[in-house]
Amino acid sequence: MKEVRKAILKPADIAYLIDASVLKLDTSYEDVQALIDACKKYKFGCAFAWPGYYELLSKELKGTATAFGTSLSFPSGQETTFIKVAQAHYFTSLGAAEVDMVMNVGWLKSKRYGEVLDDIKAVRFACRDTSLKVIIEAMLLSDEEITKACELVAEAGADYVKSGTGFSSAPTSIHHVEVMKNAIQDRIKLKVAGGVRDLNTLLQMYKRGADRFGIGLSSAIKIMEEANARPDGIPVASVD
């Protein structure tokens, strides 16, 4: 994705920042169709579902304003590197514009930094022509671990570091965003996921450096309805 930082966010800008998803454990074909319909209506930047729906999602998003996104080793990150690489090859063969992989957070906590780095680098090489985001599950980490995770993601050559899967009970907080942005500076971009359910939260995190937002479909629609009520746009500097 090609985000441009803006001083005023209009509804179309906000829609582009959103990666809308249907990733519940009981996601159905009807849920995926609702996602597709919403993408055509609101023009979200990217859309995510479970791999079983990728062929449908890829087909239905062609020719729309919304990119086709994929979730790799989701939500645990604990698959072998071999499996992760195989997924990367398969997902990109379907035309994925975005690959969001989950870091092996257990390896990070065990301080097996070389293994974490090699794991990400292998996926990076496998999808070298595709945007790569790495999920670190920040809500499970200390500030020091968040910083180290961000440094490894940047070193591995990913395009973004992403805060969470949305499967942890705790949400991404403003503090998480600040720690992650401080760690990466402008080396790579920052995606927030997990707990962004209203426009004000999105704006607060954008102001602090977040570039993209992974948001469940119902919350994404709610946020767009809030944004559409302000067609002239929202000055970022005015956000509390």
N, C-alpha and C positions, 0 to 999 in steps of 0.2 A: 504494500500500500504506500501511497505517496501523500503523507499528511503534510500540511503547511500550517505552522503555528499562526493563529489569527487573534487580533485584538477584539474582534466582535464575531461571535458565533451565531450564524443564522440557522434556521431549522435544517436546511440542506447540509450545512457543515456538521451539525450534530449527528444527523443520520449517517454521514460518511464515517464518523468516528466509532460507530457502534458495530460490533460483531455480534449479531443476534444468533441465539442458539435454542435448540430443543434437545437437551441432554439429560432428561430424567431417566430413571431406570425403566420406566414403562412407556417411553416415547413410542408413539404409534405412527402409522402412515398418515393418519389424519392430522397429527401434530406437525409432521414434516410438511404436509400440504399447506397448513396454516402458516408455517414459516415462509414457504415459497410465496404465498399470496401477500404476506406482509412485506417481504423484500421488494416485490413488484410495486407495492403501494408507497412504501416509505423510502425506498432506495437506500437500505442499510449498506454499509461498506462491505461487509462480508457475512456469510452465514455458515453455521456449524450444526451438524447432527451426528448421530452415531454412524460408524462405517457401513452398517448394513443398508443405509439409505444413500450412500455416496453416489452411486450411479444415477439415481433419480435426481438428487440435488444438483449434480454436475450438469445433467441434461436440461433441467428446468431453469437453471440460472444463466444458461448461455444466452447472450444477447440482452441481458438485463444490466442494471447498474451495480449489481451485487456480485462480489467475487465468491468463489467456492472455497471454503476452508475445511481443513481436516484436523482431527485430534489424534495424536500419535502416542501410544503407550498411556492412554487416558483411562481412568484418572490416577492410576497408582504410580506410574513411572518405573515399576519394578521388573518389567520384562528384560530379557537379555538384549544386549546390543544387536545381536544377529536378528532378533525379531523386530526391533525398532528400525533397523536398516531395511528389512524386507517390507515393512509397512510404508516406509518413506518411498521406496521404489513403486509400490502399488498405488499409493495415493497420488503421486505425481503422474503416473501413467493415466489416471483418470482426469487429469487437467487441473489438479489443485493449484490455486494461486497462493494459498497460505498453508503452512504446516505448523501446528502448535504441539510441541512435544513436552512431556513431563520429565523433569529431572528425576534421577534416582535420589530422592531426598535422604533415604537411609544411608547411602554411600557418603553423602555430604556430611551427615551427622557423625559418621564414623571417621571423618577426616580422610576419606579415600579420594582425595582431590584429583589425583591422576586418573583414576577410573571414571570419575564424573566427567572430566575434561575429554577423555577419549571417547566416551559414550556420545557426548554432544557432537564432537568433531566427526564421528562416523556418520551420524544423521545429517550433519551439515554437508558432508561430501555427497551423500546419497541424494539430497535435494538441493544441490548447489545452485540450481537455476530458479529456485522457489524461495519466497520469503519464509524465514524460520523464526518462530518464537519459542522460548524455553520457559516453562512454568516451574517456579521454585517453591510454591506453597508457602508463602512468606508467613502466614499465620501460625505455622508450626515451627518457626525458626526464631532464634534470638537476633538482635540487631547485628551482632558480629557475624552470625551465620548468613543472614540476608546479604550483608556486604560481600562476604566471600562468594556466595552463590552468584551474585551479580557479576563479580570480577571473572569468574569462570565462564559464565555465559558470554561475556564480551570477548574474552580471550579465545573462545572456541569459534568465534566468527558468526554468531547468531545475529539476526537483525533486531530482535526485541528480547527483553526479559519480561516475563508475565507473572503477576503476583500470585495467582491461584487457579485451581480447577473449578471452584465453586462447590466442591464436595466436602470441604471442611466445615465444621459447625460455626467457626468464627469467620467474620467477613474480612475483606481487605479494609484497612483503616487509612486515614490520612497519614498517620505516622508511618505506616508501611510504605506509602508512596514517597514520603519525604526521605526515608532511609534509602530506598532503591534509587531514587533520582540522584541523591548525593553520591551514591556508589558509582553510577554509570556516567554521570555528567552528560555529555553530548556524544559519547562514543557509540551508543546504540539507543534504541527507542524503548519506551515503557508502555506495556499494556496492563490494564487493571481488570481483574475478573473476580467475582465473588462479593456480593453485597451491594452492588450499585443498582439501586432500585428507584431512584428519583433523579430529576434533572439537577437539583442543587448539589447532590453528592458528586455527580459527574462533573459539574462545573468547578467545584472545589478541587477535585483531583486534577482536572485539566490545568487549572491555574498553577498547580504545584508540579507540573511537568509530565503528566500522563498523556500519551499520544493516542491510545485506542482503548476501547472498553468492551469486554466480553460480558454480554448481558442476556439473561433469559428472555424469551420472546415476550411474555406478558409484561415484564418490566420495560422492555425496549419500546413496546407500543405505548405504554403509559408515558414514558419520557418523551416520545415524539409528540404525543398529544399536548404535553406541557410546552414543548418547544414551539409547536405550531400556533399556540396561543400568543406567541411573541414573535410575529413575523418579521419585525424590523431587526431582530437579533438582540443578543445579550453581550454587553461589554464585559470582557473577562475581568478587567480591573475592578469592576463593581461587585464582584462575587465575594461574599464574606468568607 
